[in-house]
Amino acid sequence: MGGGGRPAVSVGVQRRFWAEVRAGRLTEEAARAVGVSQGLGRRWFRRVGGVIPSLSEPCGYRLSLAEREEIACLRAAGHGPREIGRRIGRPASTVCRELARNTSSPRRGYRAGTAQAQAEKQARRPKQRKLAVRLPLRAQVQARLEENHSPQQIAARLREDFPDDLEMRVSHETIYQALYVQGRGGLRRELTMHLRTGRSLRKPRRVEGERRGRIPGMVMISERPAEVEDRAVPGHWEGDLIVGKDGGSAIGTLVERTTRFVMLLHLPHSHGALAVQEAMVTAMADLPETLRRTLTWDQGSEMANHAQIAAATGLDIYFCDPHSPWQRGTNENTNGLLRQYFPKGADLSVHGPGILANVASELNRRPRKTLAWATPAEALDKLLSNPSEQPGVALTG
C-alpha cells in the first residue's frame, strides 16, 4: 500500500509511463495511457526535473527475489548469463553483474537469499552524491555556474584546471542531475537560472528560422571562398540582429568563425540600414586588416547598405539563401547564448554600450568545446600575438 492507504503503483506502470513520455506524449496523455491520474503523472515528471529515467531494462529497475531464485536454479543447471537472461527476460549484462556482485565463492556459488539480502541492504544505504559531499568540487561548480558556464564547459574545464586531482572530476550529466532532480542535491535549484534556457525543468529546445525579404545587389553564399567554410583562416564573420519586443528594438551580433569571438552592435534608436552600417563600421574599425575578410548575413533589409559597409571596412559580404539559418550556424548558436541575457519579448533599447560590452566579454571568456576548451578571448589573443600561426587556431570544425 502507498501513503494514505492507496495502493502503490507498480514499477512496471511507471516504466510504461516513461516509455509514453519518451515516445512524445504529454505527461497527461501518458498518465491516461497507463491508467493513472494526470496529477500523479505531473508529480512523477516534476520529481525527476524532466530527466527521463533510463528504460534500458524491460521490467522493474531491480531484480526481484523470484528472479534471483530462477537465476540460482539456472546457474546451478550450468546455463550461462546469455541463456539465463533470455529465460528471465533480462539483458545478459544484468545477469553478469548480478552473478559477479553476489557470488560469494566458487564453492558456495550464487545464493538467491544472500543476494536479495545484500540488495536490500544497499537499497537502505544509497551512495551519497558527489556534489553533496565534495565541498571544494561543489564550490567550483557553483562559482562557474554563476559565471554562466554550461555544465559541459564546467566538466571539461575542471579536467584542464585540476589535471592531477581526481576529486575535482565531475560529469556534465551529474551537474544537470544535481540541479534538476530532487534528492540528488548539492546544488541550489535557483542556479538553473544561470543555464542558457533558465528553465527549472529540462525540455526539448525548438529552433525556428526567421523569414525576411530580399534586398538588391546581394552576392550569395554559394560564391563565398572555400577557405571560409573550413575555418582555417581567421577574419571571416557571421552576423545578424536579435530583435526585441514587437520588433521595436534590436542588438547587432557579430561572431568570428575561427575563434568564436563575439562583438555586439549598439543600436539604441533604430536598427535600419543606416544605423547598422554606422555601428558595424565603428566596430570593425579597431580590428587589424587580417581580421576583416568576409561577413555572412541573412537576407534582412538592415543590410541594404552592404555596399557602403564593404567599402568602409574592406569586408566581402555574402548573403545566405532564404530560410537557411544553418548557413551561418556559428552566429545562430551565439544568438542562442545571448538570449540568456536578452530574452525574447524584452525591450533591448534599455541596454547601453557598457552592458553590451560586459555581455560580450563574458561570452568571450567562456571555454568552448570547439576550441578544445580554450576561450574565444584566448584564441583571439593567440592570433594577435602570433600572426604567423594564424591558420593553426581552428582546433576543430
N, C-alpha and C positions, 0 to 999 in steps of 0.2 A: 504494500500500500504506500502511496505517496503521502505528502503532508496533508493534513486536514481530512484524512480518511479517504482521499481519492485514490483510485488505482494508479500505480506508477506506469508511465508509458515505456514500453519496451525499447531496448536499444535498436531493434530492427525497425521499428516505426520511425525512430529518429533518423536512422540512416536512409530510409526511403524518403523522408522529408528533405534531407540534404541532397539526395540524388535529384529530386524535383527542382530544387533551387539551382543546382549546378546545370540542369538542362535548360534554364532560362525562365522558370516560372517565378512569379512574385511570391513573397512569403505567404500571403493569404491564400493564393491558389495552391501552393504546395501543401499548406495545412489541410485544406479541404480534401486534397487528393489522397492524403494518408489517414484522414478521419480524425483529426484533432482540431481544437478550436483555433481561430485566427489569432486570438490573443496569445495562446501558447506558442504558436509559430513565431510571432513577433518577439516574444521573450527569448526563445532559442536564438534568434538572429542577433538580438542585442547582446546576449550573454557572451557570444563569441566575437563581438565587434565587427561582424560582417566577414570574418575569416572562415571560409567554408571548411569544415573538418575533412580530413583525408577519408576517401572512400575506397582505399586500396584493398580492404578485406571484405568478403562478401556478407558477413553477418556481424555479430557483436564485436566490439573492439577487443575484448579479452576472451581467451579460451574458457569454456565452462568446464565444470567437473566432469560432466558426461563426455565431453570431447577429450579431456585428458585421460579418462579411463579407456576410451577407444584407442587413443594413441598408444597407451601402455600395452593393450592387447595386441594390436597390430605390430608393434615393435618386437614384442616377445615372440610373435609368429615369424619374424625375420623380414618384415617389409621395410623398405627404405622410405625416406621422407617424401619423395615424389608420389609414391603409391598411397602412403598414409594421407597426404594432403588431398589427393583425388577422392579418397573414400569419405573423408570428413568434410569436404568442401572448403578446404583452406589452401592458401598458397604453400608450396613446398618450403619456401623461405621461412614461413611462420613455424612450420613443424621443426625445421632445423634449429631455429633459435630456441624453441621450447625444449628440445632434447639437449642442446648444449648447455642451457641455463640450469636445467633441473635434473640432469642425470648425475647422481651423487658419486657413483663409482662404477667401473665396468662390471664388477661382481654383482652389485645390487641392481644395476640397471635403472631404468626410468620408472618411478613410482608415482601414480596419479595423485594419491593423497598427499604425499610430500610436496609435489609440485603445486597443488592447489593451496596448501597452507602457506607456501612461500609467496605465491602470487597475492594472496590476501594480505599478508604482512607488508609487502611492498606497496599495495594499494592504500594501506593506512598511513604509510610514511612516504608521501611523494617527495621527489627531489626539490630542493629549493632552487628557484630560478636564478640564473647567472646574474642578471642585473639587480636582483633583490639583495644579493649577499656580497657582491664585489663592489664595494663602495667607490674605490678610485675609478673603476671602469664606468660605473653609473654616472659619476660626476663628469667624466669626459663626454659621455654620450649626451647628457643633458645640456652641457655647455655648447656642444656643437649643434644640437637641435635648435637651441636658442639663437644660433648664428644662421639658422635656416638651411643647414646642410641636410641632405636627404639621408635616410638610413643606409642606402648603398654607398654613398660617399663617405659616411662616417666609418662604416665597417672596413672599407678599403684603406682609408687614410690612417686608421688606428694601426693597421699592419705595417704601414710605412713609418709612422712616428714611433712605434714601440716594437721594433723588429725582434728583439730578444726577450720580450715579456709576454709569455703565453697567457697570463692572467688578463691581459688587455686585448684579447681577441673576442669578437662577438660577430655573429652573422647579421645581415640586414633584416632577415626574417625574424630573428629573436627580438630585434628592436621594435619591429611592427607589432609582434605579439605582445610585448610589454606595454605598448601604447594602447592597443585596441582590445585585447582580450582580458576580461575580468579574471582575477585570480592568478595572473601571470605578471604581477606588478613589478615595482621597481622604478617605473617612470610615471610621472603625473599625467593624467588624461588630458589636461589642458595643453600639454606640449604638442598635441596634434595640430594646434593652430599654426605651428611653425612648419608643418608639411606643406607641400605645394598646393594640395587640394584644401587643406584646412578642415577636412571632414572628421567627424567623430566616429564614423563607420567607414570601412573600406568598400568602395563601389567602383564599378567599371567606369572608365573615362570615355566620353564621347567627343570626338573631334569633328568639327564642321568647317568647311572652307567658306570663304566669303565670295559673293557674286558682285562683280564690278564691270563697268563698261570699258570699251576700247578707247584708246587715245591715238592721235595721229603720230606718224614718224617713228614707230617702235621698231627696234631691232630685236628679233625673237631669240629665245634661249637656245634654239637649235643652231644658231650661228656663234654661240659662245665658244671660246677656245677650249680645247680638251684639258689644258692644264688646270682649269678652274675645277673640273669635276674631281680630279684625283687629289686635290688639296696639297700637292707637293710644293707649290709656290704660294707664299703669303700675299696679301693685298687684295684678295677677292672678297667682296662684301655681299651680304644679303640684307634687304630692308623691307619695312612695312610700317603701317600705323596700327597701334592698338587704340580703339575708339571707345569713348566714354558714354555716358547716359544720353540716349536719344540721338547719338551721333553728333552731339554739340561740342565735344572736346576730344583731343587725341594727343598721343605721345608718339614721336617717331622712334623707331628701333633700328639699329644697325649692328650687325654681328659679322666679324671676320671669320671666314670659313676654316682657316687653318688653326688659329689659336682659340676660337670661340670668344674672342674679346668683344665686349658689348659697349656701345655708345648710345645714349638716349638723346633725342632731339626735343628741346623745349618749344612747345607750340601753344603759348598761353591764350592767344586771341583767335587764331584761325588755323585750320590745317588744310588750307587750299594750296594751289600750286606755288604761289609766290612765297608764302610762309615756309613751306617745306624746302623750297630752293634756298632761301636765305639761311635757314637753320642748318641744312646739310653742308653748304659751302663753308659756314663758320666752323662746324665740327671737323670737317676734313682739312681745314687749313693748317692745323698743327701737326698733321701726320707727314712723315717723310714720303717722298715720291714712290719709293718701293712698296709702300703700304697703300697706294692708291692706284689700283689696276682696273678692277671691274666692280660693277654693282648690279645685282639682280633684284628686280622688284616685280610685284604683280601688276595687273593692268588697272591701277587706280588713277582717277583723274588728278590726284595730288601730284602725279609725276608728269603733268602736261608740259612743264618747263624742263624736261630732261635734257634737251639740247644745251640749255644755258648752264645746267649743273655740270654737264660733261665738259663744257668749255672752261668753266671756272676751276674745276677740281682735277681734270685730267683723267677722270674715270670713263671707261667704256661701259655704257648702260644697256642692259638686256632685260627683256620682259618675259615673264612666264606665260605659258599657254593658259587659256581660260579654265577656271575651275581646277587648277593643278597646284595646290599649295605645297605638295611634296617636292616640287621642283626648287623650292627654297626651304628645305626641311630644317636646316640649322636655325633659320630665323623663326620658323614656326615653333620649334622647341623652345627657343628663347622667349618668345611671346607667351608661351605657356608658363614659364618660370615667372615672368613679370606679372602675370595675373594674380600671383600670390600677394603682390604689393599694390596692384592697381586693379581691383575686382571689376568684373563686368557690371555695368549699370551705375558706376560711380562717376562723379564729376572729376575729370582728370585735370581741369584747368587750375585747381587749387594747389597743385604740386609745383613748387618753384624749381629753378635750376639747381639749387643746393640739394633738394630732396632727390631729384633725378640723378645727380652726381653720386650721392650716397648709395642709392639703389644699384647703379651701375658698378660702383666699386665693390659692393657686397657680392654681386654676381661674379665679378672678375676675380674674387678671392675664394670662390667655391672650387674645391677639387673636382675634376671632371674625368669620368671613365675614359672618354675618347682621347684624353691627353695623358693616359697612364697615371691618373690621379694627381697630376700637376694642376695648377690653376691657370686660367687664361692670362692673368697678370704675369705669372711666372713665365709662361710661354712667350708672351709678347716681349717681356724684358730680355729673354734669351735671344730673341730675334734682333732687337735693337742693340744689344751688347755684342753680338757675334753675327754681323750681317753676312759674313762669308758662309755661315752654316744654315742659312735660311731654309733651304729645301729639306733639311732634316728635322724640322719641327713637327710635322704632321706624323704623329706616332701611330695612329690608326685612322681608318676611314670614317 
